[in-house]
Each structure stands twice: as C-alpha cells, then as structure tokens.
Amino acid sequence: MVSEQTSPRMAVSLGGIEMRNPVNTASGTFGNGEQFESFYDVGATLGAITCKGVSAEPWDGNPAPRLAELGGSAILNSVGLQNPGVHGFVERYGTYLESVKSRGCAVICQVAGHSVEEYVRAMDLFEELAPFAAGFEINISCPNIAAGGAAMGATPASAAEVMRAVRPHTTRPVVVKMAPHDVAEIGRALEAEGADALALINTIPGMAIDVRTRRSRVCRPTAGVSGPAIHAIAVRMVWECAKAVNIPLCGIGGVASGADAAEMILAGATAVSVGTANLYDPGCAARVVAELEQWVCDQGVTDVNELIGAFE
Ligand SMILES: Cc1cc2nc3c(=O)[nH]c(=O)nc-3n(C[C@H](O)[C@H](O)[C@H](O)COP(=O)(O)O)c2cc1C
C-alpha cells in the first residue's frame, strides 16, 4: 500500500494579510504579476504578490541604463520608481489584480512618496480606488526631496513620521518595506507607530564602474545591489529585526530556492519574497512554493508556523 503523506498547513498571516502559503514577490521584480501568468497560474499558486511602488501622481523614473549585471549572482539597479500614479495603475491593472484576488492570492499594493504628504495622498487614492488590495506596503526607501534626496525612512524618527501620518488613512494592514540599515531600531519605531508587519531588505547601495569609460555602469554613481549575493546579509538582518519586534516580518533578499526561503523563516520571517530571481528564472516563485512545502514535511511538522524563528 502506498503511504499517504498529509500536506502540512502552509497558511500564514502577515500582520492580517492572509496568505495561503508564505511565498510573496518583491516589489519591482514581478511587474504586477501579469507577465508571469504564461509561466504558471500566479493567482492560484502564490501566497501574495507585491506590486511595483506607486505614487499619487505619475513618476518618470531614471534614464537608461537602469540595470547592470554584476559578477557573483547580483544585479545593480537604478529604476527610480517609474510608475503611472494610482489612477493610471488602477485603470491599467485593476481588473487583472481583481482576478488575482479571486484566485486566492493576496494583492499588496506598494505606496511611494517624496514627502509625508505624498504618501498620505497616495494612500487615500489607493483606499478609494483599490478594493482588491488585501493590504499596503509603504516603501520608505524613496528619496525625500525636502532632505536633499536622503531616504524617507533613513532614521527611526523619519520612518516613524511616515508611518504615523499614513496609519489613520487605512484600516487595512500596513507593511513597511525597510532599507538595509538599523533594522532593529527602525523596526521598533515603526512597530510603535502601528505598522502591522515589516518587509526587509530593500537593495543594498553599491557601485559598478566601467573602467574603460570611467563612468558608472548605470545612470547614477550609486544604485541598489540585489540577488543571491545579498542573501546572507538579508538573513542576518531578518534575524536581528525579529529579535527586536513583535510584529511579523517578510524576509527579502536573494531568495531563489525553498532552502533560501526556509532560512528566512528559521531566522524569524513569517513570509518570504522572491525578487531578482524572478528576472532570470520566471518560474522561480512557484518552485519556491513547492520546495518550501517539501521542507516543512521533511522537518516532520504539520504547520509551517511552527518553524518561524526556529533557528537554534
Ligand atoms: C529592478 C528592480 C526594481 C525594484 N523596484 C522596487 C520598488 O519599486 N519598490 C521596492 O520597495 N523595492 C524595489 N526593488 C527591491 C526589491 O523589492 C527587493 O527588496 C530587493 O531586490 C532585494 O531582493 P532580491 O535580492 O530577491 O531581489 C527593486 C529591485 C529590482 C532589482
């Protein structure tokens, strides 16, 4: 007789965003999901998708070149949050995102702004126009125009200011996407202002110089490094942040396999996002779902939640 293996429970709650499994996609690396439907049924497979950052008004983004491949499984990007504004986003993707939701996958809309007022305006528009959103992710790595381009969430005080302003404008769960520095301190400040969950990490600042022309390989001198090369750094930061806060975390950074996702969960993440790996392996997030479930079985537990923070 063939022995039956019961499937483990894979559902998690990311601060009130109910996910059928812990696998999410990282903002900006998955379009808004549509292009990946030819590789697998996105809405029927993933726990959540996180959309590209969207601001109240359209932004142009940076000039080309925006991406450079680095050695050692990393890329450098300087996309600059090009987006069509909330109205344009909903008009273009609303029907598709409704269908993602109806297939049981949580849609997380990412909110961008250059000032506290811009975040609030974008949140108000999303609240009104995006009924398909299970929750929102605030990207506090956007440049603050009033502070000469430093990130909006560069310090615990400035991160807290954004969260405090946005919080009364939605009753849906709010996740904050954190930059890769001071994650314990900034995480505590965000939790105190009512963040429901934290997502970390965003890209790590880096440089790549074309030695022939002596110019940057992308449009700006510094840009964001992502991909498998940053995974170990991201796991360390998730572990540090998990020890500092009591709200759930979404682990991001170089996740390309079930084992990478499992490391994030053991370090303390409730959910995990696949980012750059989507760009070179479009079926990656679906494979991570299957490999993660196999790992939970292999660990001999019946619920993935038992393994969150189970690093020994
Ligand atoms: C091309 C590109 C665009 C990105 N756009 C965004 C964005 O709009 N908002 C955001 O918070 N992060 C953005 N990111 C950062 C990713 O969401 C993720 O945090 C980072 O790439 C680390 O994960 P990874 O190593 O798995 O890619 C972008 C990354 C890349 C490579």
The ligand as an SDF file (V2000), in Angstrom:
LIG
                    3D

 31 33  0  0  0  0  0  0  0  0999 V2000
   14.6100   46.0620  -10.9910 C   0  0  0  0  0  0  0  0  0  0  0  0
   14.2360   46.2360   -9.5520 C   0  0  0  0  0  0  0  0  0  0  0  0
   13.1960   47.1060   -9.1980 C   0  0  0  0  0  0  0  0  0  0  0  0
   12.8210   47.2690   -7.8600 C   0  0  0  0  0  0  0  0  0  0  0  0
   11.7730   48.1040   -7.5440 N   0  0  0  0  0  0  0  0  0  0  0  0
   11.3900   48.2240   -6.2360 C   0  0  0  0  0  0  0  0  0  0  0  0
   10.2690   49.0200   -5.8590 C   0  0  0  0  0  0  0  0  0  0  0  0
    9.5430   49.5900   -6.6980 O   0  0  0  0  0  0  0  0  0  0  0  0
    9.9800   49.1420   -4.5420 N   0  0  0  0  0  0  0  0  0  0  0  0
   10.7110   48.4780   -3.5690 C   0  0  0  0  0  0  0  0  0  0  0  0
   10.4110   48.5960   -2.3750 O   0  0  0  0  0  0  0  0  0  0  0  0
   11.7470   47.6870   -3.9000 N   0  0  0  0  0  0  0  0  0  0  0  0
   12.1030   47.5490   -5.1990 C   0  0  0  0  0  0  0  0  0  0  0  0
   13.1510   46.7140   -5.5180 N   0  0  0  0  0  0  0  0  0  0  0  0
   13.8330   45.9700   -4.4390 C   0  0  0  0  0  0  0  0  0  0  0  0
   13.2540   44.5550   -4.3020 C   0  0  0  0  0  0  0  0  0  0  0  0
   11.8740   44.5840   -3.9830 O   0  0  0  0  0  0  0  0  0  0  0  0
   13.9980   43.7530   -3.2200 C   0  0  0  0  0  0  0  0  0  0  0  0
   13.8090   44.3690   -1.9630 O   0  0  0  0  0  0  0  0  0  0  0  0
   15.4890   43.6630   -3.4770 C   0  0  0  0  0  0  0  0  0  0  0  0
   15.7510   43.4760   -4.8570 O   0  0  0  0  0  0  0  0  0  0  0  0
   16.1530   42.5150   -2.6840 C   0  0  0  0  0  0  0  0  0  0  0  0
   15.5940   41.2650   -3.0080 O   0  0  0  0  0  0  0  0  0  0  0  0
   16.2200   40.2820   -4.1390 P   0  0  0  0  0  0  0  0  0  0  0  0
   17.6860   40.1380   -3.8070 O   0  0  0  0  0  0  0  0  0  0  0  0
   15.4850   38.9930   -4.0120 O   0  0  0  0  0  0  0  0  0  0  0  0
   15.9990   40.9500   -5.4450 O   0  0  0  0  0  0  0  0  0  0  0  0
   13.5210   46.5410   -6.8480 C   0  0  0  0  0  0  0  0  0  0  0  0
   14.5680   45.6640   -7.2030 C   0  0  0  0  0  0  0  0  0  0  0  0
   14.9230   45.4930   -8.5370 C   0  0  0  0  0  0  0  0  0  0  0  0
   16.0270   44.5280   -8.8750 C   0  0  0  0  0  0  0  0  0  0  0  0
  1  2  1  0
  2  3  1  0
  2 30  2  0
  3  4  2  0
  4  5  1  0
  4 28  1  0
  5  6  2  0
  6  7  1  0
  6 13  1  0
  7  8  2  0
  7  9  1  0
  9 10  1  0
 10 11  2  0
 10 12  1  0
 12 13  2  0
 13 14  1  0
 14 15  1  0
 14 28  1  0
 15 16  1  0
 16 17  1  0
 16 18  1  0
 18 19  1  0
 18 20  1  0
 20 21  1  0
 20 22  1  0
 22 23  1  0
 23 24  1  0
 24 25  2  0
 24 26  1  0
 24 27  1  0
 28 29  2  0
 29 30  1  0
 30 31  1  0
M  END
$$$$
